[in-house]
Amino acid sequence: MVESRPDHVVTAMMASTGDERTVLDAFLDFHRAVMLGKLRGVSDADAARRLVPSATTLAGLVKHLTVVERNWFRCLFAPGPEDVYLTSEEDAEASFALTEGDTVERLSAAYEAECARSREVAARFGLDHVVPHPQLGEVSLRWVLVHLIEETARHAGHADILRELTDGSTGAI
């Protein structure tokens, strides 16, 4: 029964006959919601706990995706005077690093706020809108949306494994 599924699952399913923009937006929002769901009900300590050999943690994944959202939407399509597009591997690795104040609540709120900003920025442009990119030359909004779907889905998969290792929960929670 569709009503028993989380809203983000229903929204993605309802976009099954939508136009290209509706489908892209729905799937990106679906994976964003999955990421937030992976943090729901997890303690700060469990979210920050390393369960794999790399520095990947539930909290670190959400912190990284907050930087990814800012980098690809705000910094490329609507940069402010202090917005600088991050290009190095060091920047990418640093985006996973947690600080003392990185709680589940704060990280979730920051990610939700950045996703809302990304939606606002993206809504101002058509899919064919192209912006300069420091490494790729140019990118279209369409390409960025597909890239963010891929990046967010990949990290949601990582988060699913980490959450299962934490408390046994799996799926699009």
Contact map, one row per residue, 1 for C-alpha under 8 A:
11111000000000000000000000000000000000000000000000000000000000000000000000000000000000000000000000000000000000000000000000000000000000000000000000000000000000000000000000000
11111000010000000000000000000000000000000000000000000000000000000000000000000000000000000000000000000000000000000000000000000000000000000000000000000000000000000000000000000
11111100010000000000000000000000000000000000000000000000000000000000000000000000000000000000000000000000000000000000000000000000000000000000000000000000000000000000000000000
11111100000000000000000000000000000000000000000000000000000000000000000000000000000000000000000000000000000000000000000000000000000000000000000000000000000000000000000000000
11111110110000000000000000000000000000000000000000000000000000000000000000000000000000000000000000000000000000000000000000000000000000000000000000000000000000000000000000000
00111111110000000000000000000000000000000000000000000000000000000000000000000000000000000000000000000000000000000000000000000000000000000000000000000000000000000000000000001
00001111111000000000000000000000000000000000000000000000000000000000000000000000000000000000000000000000000000000000000000000000000000000000000000000000000000000000000000000
00000111111100000000000000001100110000000000000000000000000000000000000000000000000000000000000000000000000000000000000000000000000000000000000000000000000000000000000000000
00001111111110000000000000000100000000000000000000000000000000000000000000000000000000000000000000000000000000000000000000000000000000000000000000000000000000000000000000010
01101111111111000000000000000000000000000000000000000000000000000000000000000000000000000000000000000000000000000000000000000000000000000000000000000000000000000000000000000
00000011111111100000000001000100000000000000000000000000000000000000000000000000000000000000000000000000000000000000000000000000000000000000000000000000000000000000000000000
00000001111111110000001001100100000000000000000000000000000000000000000000000000000000000000000000000000000000000000000000000000000000000000000000000000000000000000000000000
00000000111111110000000000000000000000000000000000000000000000000000000000000000000000000000000000000000000000000000000000000000000000000000000000000000000000000000000000000
00000000011111111100000000000000000000000000000000000000000000000000000000000000000000000000000000000000000000000000000000000000000000000000000000000000000000000000000000000
00000000001111111100011001000000000000000000000000000000000000000000000000000000000000000000000000000000000000000000000000000000000000000000000000000000000000000000000000000
00000000000111111100001000000000000000000000000000000000000000000000000000000000000000000000000000000000000000000000000000000000000000000000000000000000000000000000000000000
00000000000001111110000000000000000000000000000000000000000000000000000000000000000000000000000000000000000000000000000000000000000000000000000000000000000000000000000000000
00000000000001111111111000000000000000000000000000000000000000000000000000000000000000000000000000000000000000000000000000000000000000000000000000000000000000000000000000000
00000000000000001111111000000000000000000000000000000000000000000000000000000000000000000000000000000000000000000000000000000000000000000000000000000000000000000000000000000
00000000000000000111111100000000000000000000000000000000000000000000000000000000000000000000000000000000000000000000000000000000000000000000000000000000000000000000000000000
00000000000000000111111110000000000000000000000000000000000000000000000000000000000000000000000000000000000000000000000000000010000000000000000000000000000000000000000000000
00000000000000100111111111000000000000000000000000000000000000000000000000000000000000000000000000000000000000000000000000000000000000000000000000000000000000000000000000000
00000000000100110111111111100000000000000000000000000000000000000000000000000000000000000000000000000000000000000000000000000000000000000000000000000000000000000000000000000
00000000000000000001111111110000000000000000000000000000000000000000000000000000000000000000000000000000000000000000000000000000000000000000000011001000000000000000000000000
00000000000000000000111111111000000000000000000000000000000000000000000000000000000000000000000000000000000000000000000000000000000000000000000010000000000000000000000000000
00000000001100100000011111111100000000000000000000000000000000000000000000000000000000000000000000000000000000000000000000000000000000000000000000000000000000000000000000000
00000000000100000000001111111110000000000000000000000000000000000000000000000000000000000000000000000000000000000000000000000000000000000000000000001000000000000000000000000
00000000000000000000000111111111000000000000000000000000000000000000000000000000000000000000000000000000000000000000000000000000000000000000000010011001000000000000000000000
00000001000000000000000011111111100000000000000000000000000000000000000000000000000000000000000000000000000000000000000000000000000000000000000000000000000000000000000000000
00000001101100000000000001111111110000000000000000000000000000000000000000000000000000000000000000000000000000000000000000000000000000000000000000000000000000000000000000000
00000000000000000000000000111111111000000000000000000000000000000000000000000000000000000000000000000000000000000000000000000000000000000000000000001001100100000000000000000
00000000000000000000000000011111111100000000000000000000000000000000000000000000000000000000000000000000000000000010000000000000000000000000000000000001000000000000000000000
00000001000000000000000000001111111110000000000000000000000000000000000000000000000000000000000000000000000000000000000000000000000000000000000000000000000000000000000000000
00000001000000000000000000000111111111000000000000000000000000000000000000000000000000000000000000000000000000000000000000000000000000000000000000000000000100000000000000011
00000000000000000000000000000011111111100000000000000000000001000000000000000000000000000000000000000000000000000000000000000000000000000000000000000001001100100000000000000
00000000000000000000000000000001111111110000000000000000000001000000000000000000000000000000000000000000000100000000000000000000000000000000000000000000000000000000000000000
00000000000000000000000000000000111111110000000000000000000000000000000000000000000000000000000000000000000000000000000000000000000000000000000000000000000000000000000000011
00000000000000000000000000000000011111110100000000000000010000000000000000000000000000000000000000000000000000000000000000000000000000000000000000000000000100110010000000001
00000000000000000000000000000000001111111100001000000000011000000000000000000000000000000000000000000001000100000000000000000000000000000000000000000000000000000000000000000
00000000000000000000000000000000000111111100000000000000000000000000000000000000000000000000000000000000000000000000000000000000000000000000000000000000000000000000000000000
00000000000000000000000000000000000000111110000000000000000000000000000000000000000000000000000000000000000000000000000000000000000000000000000000000000000000000000000000000
00000000000000000000000000000000000001111111011000000000000000000000000000000000000000000000000000000001000000000000000000000000000000000000000000000000000000000000000000000
00000000000000000000000000000000000000001111111000000000000000000000000000000000000000000000000000000001000000000000000000000000000000000000000000000000000000000000000000000
00000000000000000000000000000000000000000111111100000000000000000000000000000000000000000000000000000011000000000000000000000000000000000000000000000000000000000000000000000
00000000000000000000000000000000000000000011111110000000000000000000000000000000000000000000000000000000000000000000000000000000000000000000000000000000000000000000000000000
00000000000000000000000000000000000000000111111110000000000000000000000000000000000000000000000000000000000000000000000000000000000000000000000000000000000000000000010000000
00000000000000000000000000000000000000100111111110000000111000000000000000000000000000000000000000000001000000000000000000000000000000000000000000000000000000000000000000000
00000000000000000000000000000000000000000001111111000000111100000000000000000000000000000000000001000000000000000000000000000000000000000000000000000000000000000000000000000
00000000000000000000000000000000000000000000111111100000110000000000000000000000000000000000000000000000000000000000000000000000000000000000000000000000000000000000000000000
00000000000000000000000000000000000000000000000111111111100000000000000000000000000000000000000000000000000000000000000000000000000000000000000000000000000000000000000000000
00000000000000000000000000000000000000000000000011111001100000000000000000000000000000000000000000000000000000000000000000000000000000000000000000000000000000000100100000000
00000000000000000000000000000000000000000000000001111111000000000000000000000000000000000000000000000000000000000000000000000000000000000000000000000000000000000000000000000
00000000000000000000000000000000000000000000000001111110000000000000000000000000000000000000000000000000000000000000000000000000000000000000000000000000000000000000000000000
00000000000000000000000000000000000000000000000001011111000000000000000000000000000000000000000000000000000000000000000000000000000000000000000000000000000000000000000000000
00000000000000000000000000000000000000000000000001011111100000000000000000000000000000000000000100000000000000000000000000000000000000000000000000000000000000000000000000000
00000000000000000000000000000000000000000000000001110111110110000000000000000000000000000000000100000000000000000000000000000000000000000000000000000000000000000000000000000
00000000000000000000000000000000000000000000001111100011111110000000000000000000000000000000000000000000000000000000000000000000000000000000000000000000000000100100000000000
00000000000000000000000000000000000001100000001110000001111111000000000000000000000000000000000000000000000000000000000000000000000000000000000000000000000000100110000000000
00000000000000000000000000000000000000100000001100000000111111100000000000000000000000000000000001000111001000000000000000000000000000000000000000000000000000000000000000000
00000000000000000000000000000000000000000000000100000001111111110000000000000000000000000000001111000000000000000000000000000000000000000000000000000000000000000000000000000
00000000000000000000000000000000000000000000000000000001111111111000000000000000000000000000000100000000000000000000000000000000000000000000000000000000001000100000000000000
00000000000000000000000000000000001100000000000000000000011111111100000000000000000000000000000000000000001100100000000000000000000000000000000000000000000000000000000000000
00000000000000000000000000000000000000000000000000000000001111111110000000000000000000000000001111000000001000100000000000000000000000000000000000000000000000000000000000000
00000000000000000000000000000000000000000000000000000000000111111111000000000000000000000001001100000000000000000000000000000000000000000000000000000000000000000000000000000
00000000000000000000000000000000000000000000000000000000000011111111100000000000000000000000000000000000000000100000000000000000000000000000000000000001000000000000000000000
00000000000000000000000000000000000000000000000000000000000001111111110000000000000000000000000000000000000001100110000000000000000000000000000000000000000000000000000000000
00000000000000000000000000000000000000000000000000000000000000111111111000000000000000000000001000000000000000000000000000000000000000000000000000000000000000000000000000000
00000000000000000000000000000000000000000000000000000000000000011111111100000000000000000000000000000000000000000000000000000000000000000000000000000000000000000000000000000
00000000000000000000000000000000000000000000000000000000000000001111111111000000000000000000000000000000000000000110010000000000000000000000000000010000000000000000000000000
00000000000000000000000000000000000000000000000000000000000000000111111111100000000000000000000000000000000000000100010000000000000000000000000000000000000000000000000000000
00000000000000000000000000000000000000000000000000000000000000000011111111110000000111000000000000000000000000000000000000000000000000000000000000000000000000000000000000000
00000000000000000000000000000000000000000000000000000000000000000001111111111000000010000000000000000000000000000000000000000000000000000000000100000000000000000000000000000
00000000000000000000000000000000000000000000000000000000000000000000111111111100000000000000000000000000000000000000010011000000000000000000000000000000000000000000000000000
00000000000000000000000000000000000000000000000000000000000000000000111111111111001000000000000000000000000000000000110010000000000000000000000000000000000000000000000000000
00000000000000000000000000000000000000000000000000000000000000000000011111111111001110000000000000000000000000000000000000000000000000000000000000000000000000000000000000000
00000000000000000000000000000000000000000000000000000000000000000000001111111110000010000000000000000000000000000000000000000000001110000000000000000000000000000000000000000
00000000000000000000000000000000000000000000000000000000000000000000000111111110000000000000000000000000000000000000000011000000001000000000000000000000000000000000000000000
00000000000000000000000000000000000000000000000000000000000000000000000011111111000000000000000000000000000000000000000010000000000000000000000000000000000000000000000000000
00000000000000000000000000000000000000000000000000000000000000000000000001111111111100000000000000000000000000000000000000000000000000000000000000000000000000000000000000000
00000000000000000000000000000000000000000000000000000000000000000000000001100111111000000000000000000000000000000000000000000000000000000000000000000000000000000000000000000
00000000000000000000000000000000000000000000000000000000000000000000000000000011111000000000000000000000000000000000000000000000000000000000000000000000000000000000000000000
00000000000000000000000000000000000000000000000000000000000000000000000000000011111100000000000000000000000000000000000000000000000000000000000000000000000000000000000000000
00000000000000000000000000000000000000000000000000000000000000000000000001100011111110000000000000000000000000000000000000000000000000000000000000000000000000000000000000000
00000000000000000000000000000000000000000000000000000000000000000000001000100010011111000000000000000000000000000000000000000000000000000000000000000000000000000000000000000
00000000000000000000000000000000000000000000000000000000000000000000001100110000001111100000000000000000000000000000000000000000000000000000000000000000000000000000000000000
00000000000000000000000000000000000000000000000000000000000000000000001000000000000111110011000000000000000000000000000000000000000000000000000000000000000000000000000000000
00000000000000000000000000000000000000000000000000000000000000000000000000000000000011111011000000000000000000000000000000000000000001100000000000000000000000000000000000000
00000000000000000000000000000000000000000000000000000000000000000000000000000000000001111111000000000000000000000000000000000000000000000000000000000000000000000000000000000
00000000000000000000000000000000000000000000000000000000000000000000000000000000000000111111100000000000000000000000000000000000000000000000000000000000000000000000000000000
00000000000000000000000000000000000000000000000000000000000000000000000000000000000000011111110000000000000000000000000000000000000000000000000000000000000000000000000000000
00000000000000000000000000000000000000000000000000000000000000000000000000000000000001111111111000000000000000000000000000000000000000000000000000000000000000000000000000000
00000000000000000000000000000000000000000000000000000000000000010000000000000000000001111111111100000000000000000000000000000000000000000000000000000000000000000000000000000
00000000000000000000000000000000000000000000000000000000000000000000000000000000000000001111111110000000000000000000000000000000000000000000000000000000000000000000000000000
00000000000000000000000000000000000000000000000000000000000000000000000000000000000000000111111110000000000000000000000000000000000000000000000000000000000000000000000000000
00000000000000000000000000000000000000000000000000000000000100110010000000000000000000000011111110000000000000000000000000000000000000000000000000000000000000000000000000000
00000000000000000000000000000000000000000000000000000011000110110000000000000000000000000001111111000000000000000000000000000000000000000000000000000000000000000000000000000
00000000000000000000000000000000000000000000000000000000000100100000000000000000000000000000111111100000000000000000000000000000000000000000000000000000000000000000000000000
00000000000000000000000000000000000000000000000100000000001100100000000000000000000000000000000111110100000000000000000000000000000000000000000000000000000000000000000000000
00000000000000000000000000000000000000000000000000000000000000000000000000000000000000000000000011111100000000000000000000000000000000000000000000000000000000000000000000000
00000000000000000000000000000000000000000000000000000000000000000000000000000000000000000000000001111110000000000000000000000000000000000000000000000000000000000000000000000
00000000000000000000000000000000000000000000000000000000000000000000000000000000000000000000000000111110010000000000000000000000000000000000000000000000000000000000000000000
00000000000000000000000000000000000000000000000000000000001000000000000000000000000000000000000001111111011000000000000000000000000000000000000000000000000000000000000000000
00000000000000000000000000000000000000000001000000000000001000000000000000000000000000000000000000011111111000000000000000000000000000000000000000000000000000000000000000000
00000000000000000000000000000000000000100111001000000000001000000000000000000000000000000000000000000111111100000000000000000000000000000000000000000000000000000000000000000
00000000000000000000000000000000000000000000000000000000000000000000000000000000000000000000000000000011111110000000000000000000000000000000000000000000000000000000000000000
00000000000000000000000000000000000000000000000000000000000000000000000000000000000000000000000000001111111111000000000000000000000000000000000000000000000000000000000000000
00000000000000000000000000000000000000000000000000000000001001100000000000000000000000000000000000000111111111100000000000000000000000000000000000000000000000000000000000000
00000000000000000000000000000000000100100000000000000000000001000000000000000000000000000000000000000001111111110000000000000000000000000000000000000000000000000000000000000
00000000000000000000000000000000000000000000000000000000000000000000000000000000000000000000000000000000111111111000000000000000000000000000000000000000000000000000000000000
00000000000000000000000000000000000000000000000000000000000000000100000000000000000000000000000000000000011111111100000000000000000000000000000000000000000000000000000000000
00000000000000000000000000000000000000000000000000000000000001101100000000000000000000000000000000000000001111111110000000000000000000000000000000000000000000000000000000000
00000000000000000000000000000000000000000000000000000000000000000000000000000000000000000000000000000000000111111111000000000000000000000000000000000000000000000000000000000
00000000000000000000000000000000000000000000000000000000000000000000000000000000000000000000000000000000000011111111100000000000000000000000000000000000000000000000000000000
00000000000000000000000000000000000000000000000000000000000000000100110000000000000000000000000000000000000001111111110000000000000000000000000000000000000000000000000000000
00000000000000000000000000000001000000000000000000000000000000000100100000000000000000000000000000000000000000111111111000000000000000000000000000000000000000000000000000000
00000000000000000000000000000000000000000000000000000000000000000000000000000000000000000000000000000000000000011111111100000000000000000000000000000000000000000000000000000
00000000000000000000000000000000000000000000000000000000000000000000000001000000000000000000000000000000000000001111111110000000000000000000000000000000000000000000000000000
00000000000000000000000000000000000000000000000000000000000000000000110011000000000000000000000000000000000000000111111111000000000000000000000000000000000000000000000000000
00000000000000000000000000000000000000000000000000000000000000000000000000000000000000000000000000000000000000000011111111100000000000000000000000000000000000000000000000000
00000000000000000000000000000000000000000000000000000000000000000000000000000000000000000000000000000000000000000001111111110000000000000000000000000000000000000000000000000
00000000000000000000000000000000000000000000000000000000000000000000000011001100000000000000000000000000000000000000111111111000000000000000000000000000000000000000000000000
00000000000000000000000000000000000000000000000000000000000000000000000010001000000000000000000000000000000000000000011111111100000000000000100000000000000000000000000000000
00000000000000000000000000000000000000000000000000000000000000000000000000000000000000000000000000000000000000000000001111111100000000000000000000000000000000000000000000000
00000000000000000000000000000000000000000000000000000000000000000000000000000000000000000000000000000000000000000000000111111100000000000000000000000000000000000000000000000
00000000000000000000000000000000000000000000000000000000000000000000000000000000000000000000000000000000000000000000000011111110100000000000100000000000000000000000000000000
00000000000000000000000000000000000000000000000000000000000000000000000000000000000000000000000000000000000000000000000001111111100000000000100000000000000000000000000000000
00000000000000000000100000000000000000000000000000000000000000000000000000000000000000000000000000000000000000000000000000001111100000000001110000000000000000000000000000000
00000000000000000000000000000000000000000000000000000000000000000000000000000000000000000000000000000000000000000000000000000111110000000001110000000000000000000000000000000
00000000000000000000000000000000000000000000000000000000000000000000000000000000000000000000000000000000000000000000000000001111111000000001110000000000000000000000000000000
00000000000000000000000000000000000000000000000000000000000000000000000000000000000000000000000000000000000000000000000000000001111100000111100000000000000000000000000000000
00000000000000000000000000000000000000000000000000000000000000000000000000011000000000000000000000000000000000000000000000000000111110000111000000000000000000000000000000000
00000000000000000000000000000000000000000000000000000000000000000000000000010000000000000000000000000000000000000000000000000000011111011110000000000000000000000000000000000
00000000000000000000000000000000000000000000000000000000000000000000000000010000000000000000000000000000000000000000000000000000001111111110000000000000000000000000000000000
00000000000000000000000000000000000000000000000000000000000000000000000000000000000000100000000000000000000000000000000000000000000111111000000000000000000000000000000000000
00000000000000000000000000000000000000000000000000000000000000000000000000000000000000100000000000000000000000000000000000000000000011111000000000000000000000000000000000000
00000000000000000000000000000000000000000000000000000000000000000000000000000000000000000000000000000000000000000000000000000000000111111110000000000000000000000000000000000
00000000000000000000000000000000000000000000000000000000000000000000000000000000000000000000000000000000000000000000000000000000000111111110000000000000000000000000000000000
00000000000000000000000000000000000000000000000000000000000000000000000000000000000000000000000000000000000000000000000000000000011110011111000000000000000000000000000000000
00000000000000000000000000000000000000000000000000000000000000000000000000000000000000000000000000000000000000000000000000000000011110011111101100000000000000000000000000000
00000000000000000000000000000000000000000000000000000000000000000000000000000000000000000000000000000000000000000000000000000011111000000111111100000000000000000000000000000
00000000000000000000000000000000000000000000000000000000000000000000000000000000000000000000000000000000000000000000000001001111110000000011111110000000000000000000000000000
00000000000000000000000000000000000000000000000000000000000000000000000000000000000000000000000000000000000000000000000000000011100000000001111111000000000000000000000000000
00000000000000000000000000000000000000000000000000000000000000000000000000000000000000000000000000000000000000000000000000000000000000000011111111100000000000000000000000000
00000000000000000000000000000000000000000000000000000000000000000000000100000000000000000000000000000000000000000000000000000000000000000011111111110000000000000000000000000
00000000000000000000000110010000000000000000000000000000000000000000000000000000000000000000000000000000000000000000000000000000000000000000111111111000000000000000000000000
00000000000000000000000100000000000000000000000000000000000000000000000000000000000000000000000000000000000000000000000000000000000000000000011111111100000000000000000000000
00000000000000000000000000000000000000000000000000000000000000000000000000000000000000000000000000000000000000000000000000000000000000000000001111111110000000000000000000000
00000000000000000000000000010000000000000000000000000000000000000000100000000000000000000000000000000000000000000000000000000000000000000000000111111111000000000000000000000
00000000000000000000000100110010000000000000000000000000000000000000000000000000000000000000000000000000000000000000000000000000000000000000000011111111100000000000000000000
00000000000000000000000000000000000000000000000000000000000000000000000000000000000000000000000000000000000000000000000000000000000000000000000001111111110000000000000000000
00000000000000000000000000000000000000000000000000000000000000000000000000000000000000000000000000000000000000000000000000000000000000000000000000111111111000000000000000000
00000000000000000000000000010011001000000000000000000000000000001000000000000000000000000000000000000000000000000000000000000000000000000000000000011111111100000000000000000
00000000000000000000000000000010000000000000000000000000000000000000000000000000000000000000000000000000000000000000000000000000000000000000000000001111111110000000000000000
00000000000000000000000000000000000000000000000000000000000000000000000000000000000000000000000000000000000000000000000000000000000000000000000000000111111111000000000000000
00000000000000000000000000000000001000000000000000000000000010000000000000000000000000000000000000000000000000000000000000000000000000000000000000000011111111100000000000000
00000000000000000000000000000010011001000000000000000000000000000000000000000000000000000000000000000000000000000000000000000000000000000000000000000001111111110000000000000
00000000000000000000000000000000000000000000000000000000000000000000000000000000000000000000000000000000000000000000000000000000000000000000000000000000111111111000000000000
00000000000000000000000000000000000000000000000000000000000000000000000000000000000000000000000000000000000000000000000000000000000000000000000000000000011111111100000000000
00000000000000000000000000000000001001000000000000000000110010000000000000000000000000000000000000000000000000000000000000000000000000000000000000000000001111111110000000000
00000000000000000000000000000000000001000000000000000000000000000000000000000000000000000000000000000000000000000000000000000000000000000000000000000000000111111111000011100
00000000000000000000000000000000000000000000000000000000000000000000000000000000000000000000000000000000000000000000000000000000000000000000000000000000000011111111100001000
00000000000000000000000000000000000000000000000000100000110000000000000000000000000000000000000000000000000000000000000000000000000000000000000000000000000001111111110000000
00000000000000000000000000000000000001000000000000000000010000000000000000000000000000000000000000000000000000000000000000000000000000000000000000000000000000111111111111000
00000000000000000000000000000000000000000000000000000000000000000000000000000000000000000000000000000000000000000000000000000000000000000000000000000000000000011111111111000
00000000000000000000000000000000000000000000000000100000000000000000000000000000000000000000000000000000000000000000000000000000000000000000000000000000000000001111111100000
00000000000000000000000000000000000000000000010000000000000000000000000000000000000000000000000000000000000000000000000000000000000000000000000000000000000000000111111110000
00000000000000000000000000000000000000000000000000000000000000000000000000000000000000000000000000000000000000000000000000000000000000000000000000000000000000000011111110000
00000000000000000000000000000000000000000000000000000000000000000000000000000000000000000000000000000000000000000000000000000000000000000000000000000000000000000011111111000
00000000000000000000000000000000000000000000000000000000000000000000000000000000000000000000000000000000000000000000000000000000000000000000000000000000000000010011011111100
00000000000000000000000000000000000000000000000000000000000000000000000000000000000000000000000000000000000000000000000000000000000000000000000000000000000000011011000111111
00000000000000000000000000000000000000000000000000000000000000000000000000000000000000000000000000000000000000000000000000000000000000000000000000000000000000010000000011111
00000000100000000000000000000000010010000000000000000000000000000000000000000000000000000000000000000000000000000000000000000000000000000000000000000000000000000000000001111
00000100000000000000000000000000010011000000000000000000000000000000000000000000000000000000000000000000000000000000000000000000000000000000000000000000000000000000000001111
